[in-house]
Amino acid sequence: MTQRTARAGPLRDPERYGPWALVTGASAGLGECYALGLAAQGLNVVLVARRAERLAALAQRIAREHPGVATLVVAADLTRADACETVIAATRSLEIGLLICNAGAARTGSFFAMSSAELLSNFDLNARCTVQLCHFFGAAMVSRRRGGIIVVSSIVGFTGVAGWAAYAAAKASGVSLALGLADECAKHRVAIQVLCPGHIRTEFHEHANIRALWPMRPGPVSRASLAALGRRRVVVPGWFNKFCVFGLRLLPRAFGARVYGWVLGGLRQDLAD
């Protein structure tokens, strides 16, 4: 497919990342904002999430607002072990130049109060799926010597969190994966970024059963991420979040985990009240 003339937007050099972008967790929140922003710059977008009706509505909006931009809806539950194979099979004929691993969810509470199946399903969504998609689509980008990958992690990827142990561990794996790949892929002109936000105004907090603490709007976060692709490997949006990450570097790791666990426990208590 011939790449269209690039349109103004936060993403520098869109031709490097086209003609198709793939966004997981695209049905709402940050993923939806990523998809809309990329479509606005002329990239075709593969929309991946569980809720087919939400994806169809987003595809219709993109077609209405950005004529000429193609979309592909792939309804897949990424907690399932075979979900990534479904995504790969559906996109095998497309040239994916940008992968955004944004899908994620979590529950708060005691590690031992959750079933093993629940923990592993959630870990698959937040960690294993990212590894599998990065491996498949990243290999093609390295072969073409162009492209980009954004791994959406979290500020809790820099610490353990009591009451959120498995989720924080999964997000830590995203940070390590992206930083390792960034060095491997630099010589192949494939840009790798890990986005580490704090709380964002999305459905995430309702599912996690916590109150959002000074949440940012998803639109500015996605724009900051796209603008930094190819320029910065680690992106922490917002001054409060930057302060939190800087503070973690000064604290002993065990104490940081205790502090973050205490904060998370307070947010759960506030919600219950």
C-alpha positions in Angstrom: 0.0 0.0 0.0 1.3 3.5 -0.9 1.8 5.7 2.2 -0.3 8.9 2.1 1.3 12.4 2.6 1.9 12.9 6.3 -0.4 15.2 8.2 0.6 17.5 11.0 0.5 15.9 14.5 2.6 14.8 17.4 4.2 11.8 15.7 7.4 12.8 14.0 8.1 11.2 10.6 4.8 9.2 10.3 6.1 7.5 7.1 8.6 5.7 9.3 5.8 4.1 11.3 3.2 3.3 8.6 1.3 2.3 6.7 -0.5 0.5 9.6 -0.4 0.9 13.3 -1.8 -1.7 15.7 -3.2 -0.6 19.1 -4.3 -3.0 21.8 -6.9 -1.9 24.3 -8.3 0.4 21.7 -11.9 0.3 22.8 -11.6 3.2 25.3 -9.4 5.5 27.2 -5.7 5.8 26.3 -5.9 3.2 23.5 -8.8 5.1 21.8 -6.8 8.3 22.0 -3.8 6.7 20.4 -5.9 5.3 17.6 -7.6 8.6 16.9 -4.3 10.5 17.0 -2.7 8.1 14.6 -5.6 8.2 12.2 -5.5 12.0 12.3 -1.9 11.7 10.9 -2.9 9.4 8.1 -1.9 6.0 9.5 -4.3 3.1 9.0 -5.1 1.5 12.3 -5.8 -2.1 13.6 -8.1 -1.8 16.6 -7.7 -4.7 19.1 -9.8 -5.2 22.3 -12.5 -7.5 23.7 -15.5 -5.3 23.0 -16.3 -5.6 19.3 -19.2 -3.1 19.5 -16.9 -0.4 20.9 -14.3 -1.1 18.3 -16.9 -0.9 15.5 -18.1 2.4 16.8 -14.5 3.7 16.9 -13.8 2.5 13.3 -16.9 4.3 12.1 -15.8 7.5 13.8 -12.4 7.2 12.2 -14.0 6.7 8.8 -16.2 9.7 9.3 -13.5 12.1 10.6 -10.6 10.8 8.5 -11.8 9.7 5.0 -9.2 7.5 3.3 -7.8 6.0 6.6 -8.5 2.3 6.8 -9.3 0.4 9.9 -9.3 -3.3 10.9 -11.3 -4.4 13.9 -9.9 -7.5 15.7 -12.1 -8.5 18.7 -9.8 -10.6 21.0 -9.7 -11.2 24.7 -6.0 -10.8 25.4 -6.3 -12.7 28.7 -6.7 -15.9 26.6 -3.6 -17.9 25.8 -4.4 -18.0 22.1 -5.4 -14.4 21.7 -2.2 -13.1 20.3 -2.3 -15.8 17.6 -5.7 -14.5 16.6 -4.3 -11.0 16.3 -1.3 -12.2 14.3 -3.4 -14.3 11.9 -5.8 -11.3 11.3 -3.0 -9.0 10.4 -0.6 -11.2 8.6 -1.2 -9.5 5.2 -0.6 -6.0 6.6 2.6 -4.1 7.1 2.5 -3.0 10.8 4.9 -0.2 11.2 3.9 0.8 14.8 2.8 -1.4 17.6 1.3 0.0 20.8 0.9 -2.5 23.6 -1.7 -0.6 25.7 -4.1 -3.3 26.9 -4.0 -3.7 30.6 -6.2 -4.3 33.7 -5.8 -5.2 37.3 -7.6 -5.9 40.5 -6.3 -4.7 43.9 -6.2 -6.9 47.0 -4.4 -9.7 48.7 -2.2 -11.8 46.4 -3.4 -14.9 48.2 -7.1 -14.0 48.1 -7.0 -14.3 44.3 -7.1 -17.6 42.5 -4.1 -18.8 40.6 -6.1 -18.8 37.3 -7.1 -15.1 37.9 -3.5 -14.0 38.6 -2.1 -15.8 35.6 -4.8 -14.6 33.3 -4.1 -11.0 34.4 -0.4 -11.5 34.0 -0.9 -12.8 30.5 -2.7 -9.6 29.6 -0.2 -7.3 31.2 3.1 -9.0 30.4 3.1 -12.2 28.3 0.9 -10.8 25.5 3.3 -7.8 25.2 6.3 -10.1 24.8 4.6 -12.2 22.1 3.4 -9.2 20.1 6.7 -7.4 20.3 8.5 -10.5 19.2 6.3 -11.1 16.1 5.8 -7.5 14.9 9.2 -6.3 16.0 11.0 -8.9 14.0 9.3 -7.6 10.8 10.3 -4.0 11.7 13.9 -5.0 12.2 13.9 -6.8 8.8 12.5 -3.6 7.2 14.8 -1.4 9.2 12.0 1.0 10.3 9.1 1.1 12.7 8.3 1.6 16.3 6.9 0.0 19.5 5.3 1.7 22.5 4.9 -0.4 25.6 2.5 1.1 28.1 3.7 0.4 31.6 3.1 2.4 34.7 5.0 4.3 37.4 4.5 1.2 39.6 6.8 -0.6 37.1 9.6 1.0 39.2 8.6 -0.6 42.5 6.8 -3.4 44.2 3.3 -2.6 45.6 1.7 -4.4 48.4 -1.9 -5.2 47.4 -0.9 -5.0 43.7 2.1 -7.4 43.6 1.4 -9.3 40.4 0.3 -6.2 38.5 3.4 -4.2 39.5 5.6 -7.2 38.6 4.0 -7.3 35.1 4.5 -3.6 34.6 8.1 -3.9 35.7 8.6 -6.5 33.0 7.4 -4.0 30.5 9.9 -1.5 31.6 12.8 -4.0 31.4 11.6 -5.4 28.1 11.4 -2.0 26.4 14.7 -0.8 27.6 16.4 -4.0 26.5 14.8 -3.9 23.1 15.7 -0.3 22.7 19.3 -1.1 22.6 18.8 -4.2 20.4 16.7 -2.3 17.9 18.5 1.1 17.7 20.9 -0.1 15.0 17.9 -1.2 12.9 16.2 2.2 13.1 13.3 0.7 15.1 12.3 3.1 17.9 11.2 1.6 21.3 9.5 3.5 24.0 8.1 2.6 27.4 5.3 4.9 28.6 5.0 5.0 32.4 1.9 7.1 33.4 0.3 7.5 36.8 -3.5 7.6 37.1 -5.4 8.4 33.9 -9.1 9.2 33.6 -10.1 5.8 32.1 -12.2 2.8 33.1 -9.1 1.1 34.6 -9.7 2.4 38.2 -13.3 1.1 38.3 -12.1 -2.3 37.3 -9.2 -2.2 39.8 -11.5 -1.0 42.6 -9.5 2.1 43.5 -10.1 5.8 43.4 -8.0 7.7 40.9 -5.4 10.0 42.4 -5.0 13.3 40.5 -5.7 11.6 37.2 -4.5 13.0 33.8 -6.6 13.1 30.7 -5.8 10.4 28.2 -5.5 12.7 25.2 -2.5 14.7 26.4 -0.8 11.5 27.6 -1.1 9.8 24.2 0.1 13.0 22.4 3.1 13.3 24.7 4.0 9.6 24.0 3.7 9.9 20.2 5.7 13.2 20.2 8.5 11.5 22.2 8.7 8.3 20.0 12.2 8.1 18.5 13.5 10.8 20.9 13.1 9.3 24.4 13.0 5.7 25.5 11.2 6.3 28.9 8.3 8.7 29.0 6.8 9.7 32.4 4.0 12.2 31.7 3.1 14.8 34.3 5.2 16.6 37.0 3.6 14.7 39.8 4.4 11.3 38.2 8.0 12.5 37.5 8.3 13.4 41.2 7.1 10.0 42.2 9.5 8.1 40.0 12.4 10.4 41.1 11.4 9.8 44.7 11.6 6.0 44.2 15.2 6.3 43.1 16.0 7.9 46.4 14.2 5.4 48.6 15.3 1.9 49.6 13.4 -0.5 47.4 11.7 -2.2 50.3 10.6 1.1 51.8 9.3 2.3 48.4 7.1 -0.8 48.1 5.7 -0.3 51.6 4.9 3.4 50.8 3.2 2.6 47.6 1.2 -0.3 49.2 0.1 2.2 51.9 -1.1 4.7 49.3 -2.9 2.0 47.4 -4.6 0.8 50.5 -5.8 4.3 51.3 -7.3 4.6 47.8 -9.2 1.4 48.3 -10.5 2.5 51.7 -11.6 5.8 50.4 -13.5 4.1 47.6 -15.2 1.8 50.1 -16.3 4.9 52.2 
